[in-house]
Amino acid sequence: MRLARAVSTFLITVGLSTAALGTAAIARDGTVAASYRELARQVAPVSDAVRTPAGERASAVDWSALLAQNDSACAWLRVDGTTVDAPVVAAGANDPDAWLYTDLWGQPSETGTPYLDYRCSPAGNVVVVYGHRTAYESYLFHDVSPLFEQRALDAIGNAVWVTPEEEARFRPLCAASIDKDDARWQRFSFPDAESLRSWLGWARSEASAARPDATELIADAERVLVLVTCNGRAFYPDTRTVALFVA
């Protein structure tokens, strides 16, 4: 089953990307996964030898090589402890969901490409990224899907957001399974840190999973990275997983 595409207001866009059951669909999913993994190996390798002051492995994105693949690429996203390790493209206001079923190389795709909401800036205080939950291979936003469960959220590490201008680390805060039309979660910027922290406090109160140091994280937060995908629950097709990371 695949959810129908809809123009995004925020959470409407990202449905479960599940091709028709069968060996051909499984093979196709595996081929696309291999393409993204090879891209990561070539243009965004993670070095065990180079580490941040916090001891985390550092990324080194070859922006010339990545932009040669797609000049809409605006960031590289990795979430430690998951298989999320992929480029992010910038959506345009004229066709905000163009990347929902288009791969990085411009071809029609069941799994699409993770993309930044057109109302956000890669350097903004709210960074909203949509991605498909894949069905057969664990890649793209497959491992984001279960984060509304406490055990899944506890198992992941930081999200690393790399652009030509910065490499930012966002710590996991909380996650929820919500209705796709819930406008309360649809925020794309805040006028100041105080407004952001107030909203994060509300999100924490609504979340089904949160890190134990959530209060301290919110008190220091200046930015939030919001990852959105389908949560894959068969009897809840209109729900989405929304996972918040703060910096």
ChimeraX commands (.cxc) that place a marker at each C-alpha (Angstrom):
marker #1 position 0.00,0.00,0.00 radius 0.5
marker #1 position 1.23,3.48,-0.80 radius 0.5
marker #1 position -0.38,6.63,0.49 radius 0.5
marker #1 position -1.55,9.16,-2.06 radius 0.5
marker #1 position 0.66,12.13,-2.74 radius 0.5
marker #1 position -0.59,15.50,-1.54 radius 0.5
marker #1 position 0.77,19.03,-1.62 radius 0.5
marker #1 position 2.52,19.58,1.67 radius 0.5
marker #1 position 1.32,21.72,4.49 radius 0.5
marker #1 position 3.84,19.89,6.64 radius 0.5
marker #1 position 3.06,16.32,7.53 radius 0.5
marker #1 position 0.76,15.44,4.66 radius 0.5
marker #1 position 3.49,14.67,2.18 radius 0.5
marker #1 position 5.39,11.70,3.46 radius 0.5
marker #1 position 3.59,8.40,3.17 radius 0.5
marker #1 position 4.73,4.83,3.39 radius 0.5
marker #1 position 6.77,4.02,0.32 radius 0.5
marker #1 position 5.88,0.40,-0.30 radius 0.5
marker #1 position 6.04,-0.95,-3.80 radius 0.5
marker #1 position 3.83,-3.82,-4.90 radius 0.5
marker #1 position 4.79,-6.99,-3.06 radius 0.5
marker #1 position 7.11,-9.29,-4.97 radius 0.5
marker #1 position 10.69,-10.07,-5.75 radius 0.5
marker #1 position 10.93,-7.33,-8.37 radius 0.5
marker #1 position 9.97,-4.67,-5.83 radius 0.5
marker #1 position 12.44,-6.01,-3.29 radius 0.5
marker #1 position 15.21,-6.05,-5.89 radius 0.5
marker #1 position 14.40,-2.49,-6.98 radius 0.5
marker #1 position 14.46,-1.25,-3.39 radius 0.5
marker #1 position 17.82,-2.93,-2.84 radius 0.5
marker #1 position 19.26,-1.37,-5.99 radius 0.5
marker #1 position 18.25,2.14,-4.94 radius 0.5
marker #1 position 19.61,1.55,-1.44 radius 0.5
marker #1 position 22.92,0.44,-2.92 radius 0.5
marker #1 position 23.06,3.60,-5.04 radius 0.5
marker #1 position 22.67,5.88,-2.03 radius 0.5
marker #1 position 25.15,3.89,0.03 radius 0.5
marker #1 position 27.73,4.05,-2.75 radius 0.5
marker #1 position 27.13,7.80,-3.01 radius 0.5
marker #1 position 27.75,8.14,0.74 radius 0.5
marker #1 position 30.97,6.17,0.43 radius 0.5
marker #1 position 32.19,8.37,-2.40 radius 0.5
marker #1 position 31.15,11.88,-1.39 radius 0.5
marker #1 position 30.49,11.81,2.37 radius 0.5
marker #1 position 32.76,9.25,4.03 radius 0.5
marker #1 position 32.87,9.12,7.81 radius 0.5
marker #1 position 36.36,8.92,9.23 radius 0.5
marker #1 position 37.25,6.97,12.36 radius 0.5
marker #1 position 40.58,8.78,12.38 radius 0.5
marker #1 position 39.06,12.28,12.52 radius 0.5
marker #1 position 36.88,13.01,15.50 radius 0.5
marker #1 position 35.18,16.04,16.99 radius 0.5
marker #1 position 36.08,17.35,20.47 radius 0.5
marker #1 position 33.19,15.25,21.78 radius 0.5
marker #1 position 34.75,12.12,20.31 radius 0.5
marker #1 position 32.26,11.75,17.45 radius 0.5
marker #1 position 33.35,10.69,14.00 radius 0.5
marker #1 position 33.58,13.58,11.55 radius 0.5
marker #1 position 32.12,13.79,8.06 radius 0.5
marker #1 position 33.90,15.17,5.02 radius 0.5
marker #1 position 31.45,15.96,2.24 radius 0.5
marker #1 position 32.86,16.48,-1.25 radius 0.5
marker #1 position 30.50,19.23,-2.26 radius 0.5
marker #1 position 31.80,19.50,-5.81 radius 0.5
marker #1 position 31.09,15.81,-6.36 radius 0.5
marker #1 position 27.68,15.97,-4.69 radius 0.5
marker #1 position 26.53,19.07,-6.56 radius 0.5
marker #1 position 27.67,17.46,-9.79 radius 0.5
marker #1 position 25.10,14.74,-9.05 radius 0.5
marker #1 position 22.36,17.23,-8.19 radius 0.5
marker #1 position 22.71,20.99,-7.88 radius 0.5
marker #1 position 19.69,21.12,-5.55 radius 0.5
marker #1 position 21.61,19.30,-2.82 radius 0.5
marker #1 position 21.77,21.57,0.23 radius 0.5
marker #1 position 22.92,19.29,3.06 radius 0.5
marker #1 position 24.07,15.85,4.11 radius 0.5
marker #1 position 22.22,14.19,6.99 radius 0.5
marker #1 position 23.49,11.38,9.17 radius 0.5
marker #1 position 21.89,10.05,12.35 radius 0.5
marker #1 position 24.29,8.06,14.49 radius 0.5
marker #1 position 23.02,4.65,15.47 radius 0.5
marker #1 position 20.80,4.40,12.38 radius 0.5
marker #1 position 21.18,3.82,8.64 radius 0.5
marker #1 position 20.23,7.44,7.89 radius 0.5
marker #1 position 23.17,8.69,5.84 radius 0.5
marker #1 position 21.95,10.57,2.79 radius 0.5
marker #1 position 21.90,13.84,0.87 radius 0.5
marker #1 position 19.10,16.34,1.38 radius 0.5
marker #1 position 17.81,18.46,-1.48 radius 0.5
marker #1 position 16.08,21.84,-1.25 radius 0.5
marker #1 position 12.43,21.88,-2.27 radius 0.5
marker #1 position 11.08,24.75,-4.34 radius 0.5
marker #1 position 7.92,26.72,-3.61 radius 0.5
marker #1 position 6.59,26.13,-7.13 radius 0.5
marker #1 position 6.56,22.33,-6.64 radius 0.5
marker #1 position 7.20,21.65,-2.96 radius 0.5
marker #1 position 6.84,17.88,-3.20 radius 0.5
marker #1 position 8.80,17.27,-6.39 radius 0.5
marker #1 position 11.34,15.10,-4.57 radius 0.5
marker #1 position 8.77,12.87,-2.92 radius 0.5
marker #1 position 8.88,10.47,-5.87 radius 0.5
marker #1 position 12.05,11.61,-7.63 radius 0.5
marker #1 position 15.48,10.24,-6.82 radius 0.5
marker #1 position 18.65,12.28,-6.47 radius 0.5
marker #1 position 19.43,11.74,-10.15 radius 0.5
marker #1 position 16.10,13.08,-11.37 radius 0.5
marker #1 position 14.45,9.73,-12.11 radius 0.5
marker #1 position 10.98,8.60,-10.97 radius 0.5
marker #1 position 11.40,6.71,-7.71 radius 0.5
marker #1 position 9.18,4.96,-5.17 radius 0.5
marker #1 position 11.47,6.17,-2.40 radius 0.5
marker #1 position 12.37,9.67,-3.56 radius 0.5
marker #1 position 15.00,11.83,-1.92 radius 0.5
marker #1 position 15.01,13.42,1.55 radius 0.5
marker #1 position 14.16,17.08,1.12 radius 0.5
marker #1 position 14.14,20.31,3.08 radius 0.5
marker #1 position 10.81,22.08,3.37 radius 0.5
marker #1 position 10.82,25.11,1.07 radius 0.5
marker #1 position 9.84,27.35,3.99 radius 0.5
marker #1 position 13.05,26.50,5.84 radius 0.5
marker #1 position 16.67,27.49,5.41 radius 0.5
marker #1 position 19.50,24.97,5.92 radius 0.5
marker #1 position 20.91,27.42,8.48 radius 0.5
marker #1 position 17.57,28.36,10.08 radius 0.5
marker #1 position 16.45,27.80,13.64 radius 0.5
marker #1 position 13.91,25.26,12.37 radius 0.5
marker #1 position 15.09,22.68,9.82 radius 0.5
marker #1 position 12.29,20.40,8.60 radius 0.5
marker #1 position 13.26,17.41,6.45 radius 0.5
marker #1 position 10.89,14.86,4.91 radius 0.5
marker #1 position 11.86,11.37,3.84 radius 0.5
marker #1 position 10.21,8.09,2.96 radius 0.5
marker #1 position 10.08,5.09,5.22 radius 0.5
marker #1 position 11.47,2.34,3.02 radius 0.5
marker #1 position 9.89,-1.09,3.00 radius 0.5
marker #1 position 12.54,-3.68,2.27 radius 0.5
marker #1 position 15.90,-2.08,2.96 radius 0.5
marker #1 position 16.90,-0.04,5.99 radius 0.5
marker #1 position 18.02,3.26,4.48 radius 0.5
marker #1 position 16.76,6.82,3.92 radius 0.5
marker #1 position 14.24,7.40,6.79 radius 0.5
marker #1 position 13.44,3.76,7.55 radius 0.5
marker #1 position 15.07,4.01,10.99 radius 0.5
marker #1 position 13.31,7.30,11.81 radius 0.5
marker #1 position 9.94,5.58,11.54 radius 0.5
marker #1 position 9.92,3.82,14.97 radius 0.5
marker #1 position 11.39,6.70,17.00 radius 0.5
marker #1 position 8.03,7.49,18.60 radius 0.5
marker #1 position 8.69,4.39,20.71 radius 0.5
marker #1 position 10.90,5.07,23.73 radius 0.5
marker #1 position 13.21,2.12,23.19 radius 0.5
marker #1 position 13.94,3.18,19.62 radius 0.5
marker #1 position 14.61,6.80,20.58 radius 0.5
marker #1 position 16.93,5.73,23.41 radius 0.5
marker #1 position 19.04,3.68,20.98 radius 0.5
marker #1 position 20.06,6.45,18.58 radius 0.5
marker #1 position 22.79,9.06,18.71 radius 0.5
marker #1 position 23.13,12.59,17.43 radius 0.5
marker #1 position 21.97,13.87,14.06 radius 0.5
marker #1 position 24.78,15.42,12.02 radius 0.5
marker #1 position 23.72,18.17,9.61 radius 0.5
marker #1 position 26.45,19.11,7.14 radius 0.5
marker #1 position 26.18,22.02,4.69 radius 0.5
marker #1 position 28.87,23.89,2.76 radius 0.5
marker #1 position 28.92,26.40,5.62 radius 0.5
marker #1 position 28.73,24.23,8.73 radius 0.5
marker #1 position 28.71,20.84,10.39 radius 0.5
marker #1 position 26.12,20.99,13.17 radius 0.5
marker #1 position 25.23,18.30,15.69 radius 0.5
marker #1 position 21.70,17.99,16.99 radius 0.5
marker #1 position 20.90,15.88,20.04 radius 0.5
marker #1 position 17.76,13.72,20.06 radius 0.5
marker #1 position 15.01,15.30,22.13 radius 0.5
marker #1 position 11.64,13.62,21.60 radius 0.5
marker #1 position 9.38,11.98,19.03 radius 0.5
marker #1 position 5.69,11.39,18.48 radius 0.5
marker #1 position 3.24,9.60,16.23 radius 0.5
marker #1 position 0.77,12.23,15.10 radius 0.5
marker #1 position -2.01,12.83,12.63 radius 0.5
marker #1 position -0.69,14.10,9.30 radius 0.5
marker #1 position -2.92,17.20,9.50 radius 0.5
marker #1 position -1.99,18.27,13.04 radius 0.5
marker #1 position -1.13,21.92,12.48 radius 0.5
marker #1 position 0.36,22.36,15.94 radius 0.5
marker #1 position 3.52,20.60,14.76 radius 0.5
marker #1 position 3.77,22.66,11.59 radius 0.5
marker #1 position 6.38,25.26,12.50 radius 0.5
marker #1 position 9.10,26.48,10.15 radius 0.5
marker #1 position 10.77,29.34,12.02 radius 0.5
marker #1 position 10.68,31.22,15.33 radius 0.5
marker #1 position 11.43,34.89,16.00 radius 0.5
marker #1 position 13.76,34.10,18.91 radius 0.5
marker #1 position 15.14,31.34,21.11 radius 0.5
marker #1 position 12.52,31.92,23.81 radius 0.5
marker #1 position 9.68,31.18,21.36 radius 0.5
marker #1 position 11.50,28.12,20.09 radius 0.5
marker #1 position 12.02,26.77,23.60 radius 0.5
marker #1 position 8.38,27.34,24.50 radius 0.5
marker #1 position 7.28,25.31,21.50 radius 0.5
marker #1 position 9.81,22.57,22.30 radius 0.5
marker #1 position 8.37,22.34,25.80 radius 0.5
marker #1 position 4.93,21.86,24.32 radius 0.5
marker #1 position 6.25,19.23,21.88 radius 0.5
marker #1 position 7.92,17.37,24.74 radius 0.5
marker #1 position 4.61,17.30,26.63 radius 0.5
marker #1 position 2.85,15.82,23.59 radius 0.5
marker #1 position 5.56,13.31,22.67 radius 0.5
marker #1 position 5.31,9.57,23.31 radius 0.5
marker #1 position 9.09,9.25,23.67 radius 0.5
marker #1 position 11.62,11.69,25.12 radius 0.5
marker #1 position 15.19,11.64,26.30 radius 0.5
marker #1 position 15.70,11.80,30.08 radius 0.5
marker #1 position 17.60,15.09,29.82 radius 0.5
marker #1 position 14.89,16.74,27.71 radius 0.5
marker #1 position 14.37,19.62,30.14 radius 0.5
marker #1 position 18.04,20.56,30.06 radius 0.5
marker #1 position 18.19,20.21,26.28 radius 0.5
marker #1 position 15.22,22.53,25.83 radius 0.5
marker #1 position 16.70,25.13,28.18 radius 0.5
marker #1 position 19.78,25.45,25.97 radius 0.5
marker #1 position 18.18,24.92,22.56 radius 0.5
marker #1 position 18.76,27.44,19.79 radius 0.5
marker #1 position 17.79,25.29,16.79 radius 0.5
marker #1 position 15.63,22.26,16.07 radius 0.5
marker #1 position 15.94,19.64,13.35 radius 0.5
marker #1 position 12.59,17.98,12.60 radius 0.5
marker #1 position 12.56,14.68,10.70 radius 0.5
marker #1 position 9.23,13.53,9.29 radius 0.5
marker #1 position 8.26,10.16,7.86 radius 0.5
marker #1 position 5.46,7.59,7.83 radius 0.5
marker #1 position 5.48,5.37,10.90 radius 0.5
marker #1 position 4.28,2.33,8.98 radius 0.5
marker #1 position 1.46,1.29,11.29 radius 0.5
marker #1 position -0.91,-0.70,9.07 radius 0.5
marker #1 position -4.11,0.43,10.76 radius 0.5
marker #1 position -3.06,4.09,11.08 radius 0.5
marker #1 position -2.30,5.20,7.50 radius 0.5
marker #1 position -2.74,8.89,8.28 radius 0.5
marker #1 position -0.16,9.02,11.06 radius 0.5
marker #1 position 3.39,10.29,10.79 radius 0.5
marker #1 position 6.48,10.01,12.93 radius 0.5
marker #1 position 7.95,13.38,13.81 radius 0.5
marker #1 position 11.33,13.31,15.56 radius 0.5
marker #1 position 12.95,16.41,17.07 radius 0.5
marker #1 position 16.68,16.98,17.57 radius 0.5
marker #1 position 18.08,20.15,19.13 radius 0.5
marker #1 position 21.29,22.14,18.97 radius 0.5
marker link #1:1,2 radius 0.2
marker link #1:2,3 radius 0.2
marker link #1:3,4 radius 0.2
marker link #1:4,5 radius 0.2
marker link #1:5,6 radius 0.2
marker link #1:6,7 radius 0.2
marker link #1:7,8 radius 0.2
marker link #1:8,9 radius 0.2
marker link #1:9,10 radius 0.2
marker link #1:10,11 radius 0.2
marker link #1:11,12 radius 0.2
marker link #1:12,13 radius 0.2
marker link #1:13,14 radius 0.2
marker link #1:14,15 radius 0.2
marker link #1:15,16 radius 0.2
marker link #1:16,17 radius 0.2
marker link #1:17,18 radius 0.2
marker link #1:18,19 radius 0.2
marker link #1:19,20 radius 0.2
marker link #1:20,21 radius 0.2
marker link #1:21,22 radius 0.2
marker link #1:22,23 radius 0.2
marker link #1:23,24 radius 0.2
marker link #1:24,25 radius 0.2
marker link #1:25,26 radius 0.2
marker link #1:26,27 radius 0.2
marker link #1:27,28 radius 0.2
marker link #1:28,29 radius 0.2
marker link #1:29,30 radius 0.2
marker link #1:30,31 radius 0.2
marker link #1:31,32 radius 0.2
marker link #1:32,33 radius 0.2
marker link #1:33,34 radius 0.2
marker link #1:34,35 radius 0.2
marker link #1:35,36 radius 0.2
marker link #1:36,37 radius 0.2
marker link #1:37,38 radius 0.2
marker link #1:38,39 radius 0.2
marker link #1:39,40 radius 0.2
marker link #1:40,41 radius 0.2
marker link #1:41,42 radius 0.2
marker link #1:42,43 radius 0.2
marker link #1:43,44 radius 0.2
marker link #1:44,45 radius 0.2
marker link #1:45,46 radius 0.2
marker link #1:46,47 radius 0.2
marker link #1:47,48 radius 0.2
marker link #1:48,49 radius 0.2
marker link #1:49,50 radius 0.2
marker link #1:50,51 radius 0.2
marker link #1:51,52 radius 0.2
marker link #1:52,53 radius 0.2
marker link #1:53,54 radius 0.2
marker link #1:54,55 radius 0.2
marker link #1:55,56 radius 0.2
marker link #1:56,57 radius 0.2
marker link #1:57,58 radius 0.2
marker link #1:58,59 radius 0.2
marker link #1:59,60 radius 0.2
marker link #1:60,61 radius 0.2
marker link #1:61,62 radius 0.2
marker link #1:62,63 radius 0.2
marker link #1:63,64 radius 0.2
marker link #1:64,65 radius 0.2
marker link #1:65,66 radius 0.2
marker link #1:66,67 radius 0.2
marker link #1:67,68 radius 0.2
marker link #1:68,69 radius 0.2
marker link #1:69,70 radius 0.2
marker link #1:70,71 radius 0.2
marker link #1:71,72 radius 0.2
marker link #1:72,73 radius 0.2
marker link #1:73,74 radius 0.2
marker link #1:74,75 radius 0.2
marker link #1:75,76 radius 0.2
marker link #1:76,77 radius 0.2
marker link #1:77,78 radius 0.2
marker link #1:78,79 radius 0.2
marker link #1:79,80 radius 0.2
marker link #1:80,81 radius 0.2
marker link #1:81,82 radius 0.2
marker link #1:82,83 radius 0.2
marker link #1:83,84 radius 0.2
marker link #1:84,85 radius 0.2
marker link #1:85,86 radius 0.2
marker link #1:86,87 radius 0.2
marker link #1:87,88 radius 0.2
marker link #1:88,89 radius 0.2
marker link #1:89,90 radius 0.2
marker link #1:90,91 radius 0.2
marker link #1:91,92 radius 0.2
marker link #1:92,93 radius 0.2
marker link #1:93,94 radius 0.2
marker link #1:94,95 radius 0.2
marker link #1:95,96 radius 0.2
marker link #1:96,97 radius 0.2
marker link #1:97,98 radius 0.2
marker link #1:98,99 radius 0.2
marker link #1:99,100 radius 0.2
marker link #1:100,101 radius 0.2
marker link #1:101,102 radius 0.2
marker link #1:102,103 radius 0.2
marker link #1:103,104 radius 0.2
marker link #1:104,105 radius 0.2
marker link #1:105,106 radius 0.2
marker link #1:106,107 radius 0.2
marker link #1:107,108 radius 0.2
marker link #1:108,109 radius 0.2
marker link #1:109,110 radius 0.2
marker link #1:110,111 radius 0.2
marker link #1:111,112 radius 0.2
marker link #1:112,113 radius 0.2
marker link #1:113,114 radius 0.2
marker link #1:114,115 radius 0.2
marker link #1:115,116 radius 0.2
marker link #1:116,117 radius 0.2
marker link #1:117,118 radius 0.2
marker link #1:118,119 radius 0.2
marker link #1:119,120 radius 0.2
marker link #1:120,121 radius 0.2
marker link #1:121,122 radius 0.2
marker link #1:122,123 radius 0.2
marker link #1:123,124 radius 0.2
marker link #1:124,125 radius 0.2
marker link #1:125,126 radius 0.2
marker link #1:126,127 radius 0.2
marker link #1:127,128 radius 0.2
marker link #1:128,129 radius 0.2
marker link #1:129,130 radius 0.2
marker link #1:130,131 radius 0.2
marker link #1:131,132 radius 0.2
marker link #1:132,133 radius 0.2
marker link #1:133,134 radius 0.2
marker link #1:134,135 radius 0.2
marker link #1:135,136 radius 0.2
marker link #1:136,137 radius 0.2
marker link #1:137,138 radius 0.2
marker link #1:138,139 radius 0.2
marker link #1:139,140 radius 0.2
marker link #1:140,141 radius 0.2
marker link #1:141,142 radius 0.2
marker link #1:142,143 radius 0.2
marker link #1:143,144 radius 0.2
marker link #1:144,145 radius 0.2
marker link #1:145,146 radius 0.2
marker link #1:146,147 radius 0.2
marker link #1:147,148 radius 0.2
marker link #1:148,149 radius 0.2
marker link #1:149,150 radius 0.2
marker link #1:150,151 radius 0.2
marker link #1:151,152 radius 0.2
marker link #1:152,153 radius 0.2
marker link #1:153,154 radius 0.2
marker link #1:154,155 radius 0.2
marker link #1:155,156 radius 0.2
marker link #1:156,157 radius 0.2
marker link #1:157,158 radius 0.2
marker link #1:158,159 radius 0.2
marker link #1:159,160 radius 0.2
marker link #1:160,161 radius 0.2
marker link #1:161,162 radius 0.2
marker link #1:162,163 radius 0.2
marker link #1:163,164 radius 0.2
marker link #1:164,165 radius 0.2
marker link #1:165,166 radius 0.2
marker link #1:166,167 radius 0.2
marker link #1:167,168 radius 0.2
marker link #1:168,169 radius 0.2
marker link #1:169,170 radius 0.2
marker link #1:170,171 radius 0.2
marker link #1:171,172 radius 0.2
marker link #1:172,173 radius 0.2
marker link #1:173,174 radius 0.2
marker link #1:174,175 radius 0.2
marker link #1:175,176 radius 0.2
marker link #1:176,177 radius 0.2
marker link #1:177,178 radius 0.2
marker link #1:178,179 radius 0.2
marker link #1:179,180 radius 0.2
marker link #1:180,181 radius 0.2
marker link #1:181,182 radius 0.2
marker link #1:182,183 radius 0.2
marker link #1:183,184 radius 0.2
marker link #1:184,185 radius 0.2
marker link #1:185,186 radius 0.2
marker link #1:186,187 radius 0.2
marker link #1:187,188 radius 0.2
marker link #1:188,189 radius 0.2
marker link #1:189,190 radius 0.2
marker link #1:190,191 radius 0.2
marker link #1:191,192 radius 0.2
marker link #1:192,193 radius 0.2
marker link #1:193,194 radius 0.2
marker link #1:194,195 radius 0.2
marker link #1:195,196 radius 0.2
marker link #1:196,197 radius 0.2
marker link #1:197,198 radius 0.2
marker link #1:198,199 radius 0.2
marker link #1:199,200 radius 0.2
marker link #1:200,201 radius 0.2
marker link #1:201,202 radius 0.2
marker link #1:202,203 radius 0.2
marker link #1:203,204 radius 0.2
marker link #1:204,205 radius 0.2
marker link #1:205,206 radius 0.2
marker link #1:206,207 radius 0.2
marker link #1:207,208 radius 0.2
marker link #1:208,209 radius 0.2
marker link #1:209,210 radius 0.2
marker link #1:210,211 radius 0.2
marker link #1:211,212 radius 0.2
marker link #1:212,213 radius 0.2
marker link #1:213,214 radius 0.2
marker link #1:214,215 radius 0.2
marker link #1:215,216 radius 0.2
marker link #1:216,217 radius 0.2
marker link #1:217,218 radius 0.2
marker link #1:218,219 radius 0.2
marker link #1:219,220 radius 0.2
marker link #1:220,221 radius 0.2
marker link #1:221,222 radius 0.2
marker link #1:222,223 radius 0.2
marker link #1:223,224 radius 0.2
marker link #1:224,225 radius 0.2
marker link #1:225,226 radius 0.2
marker link #1:226,227 radius 0.2
marker link #1:227,228 radius 0.2
marker link #1:228,229 radius 0.2
marker link #1:229,230 radius 0.2
marker link #1:230,231 radius 0.2
marker link #1:231,232 radius 0.2
marker link #1:232,233 radius 0.2
marker link #1:233,234 radius 0.2
marker link #1:234,235 radius 0.2
marker link #1:235,236 radius 0.2
marker link #1:236,237 radius 0.2
marker link #1:237,238 radius 0.2
marker link #1:238,239 radius 0.2
marker link #1:239,240 radius 0.2
marker link #1:240,241 radius 0.2
marker link #1:241,242 radius 0.2
marker link #1:242,243 radius 0.2
marker link #1:243,244 radius 0.2
marker link #1:244,245 radius 0.2
marker link #1:245,246 radius 0.2
marker link #1:246,247 radius 0.2
view
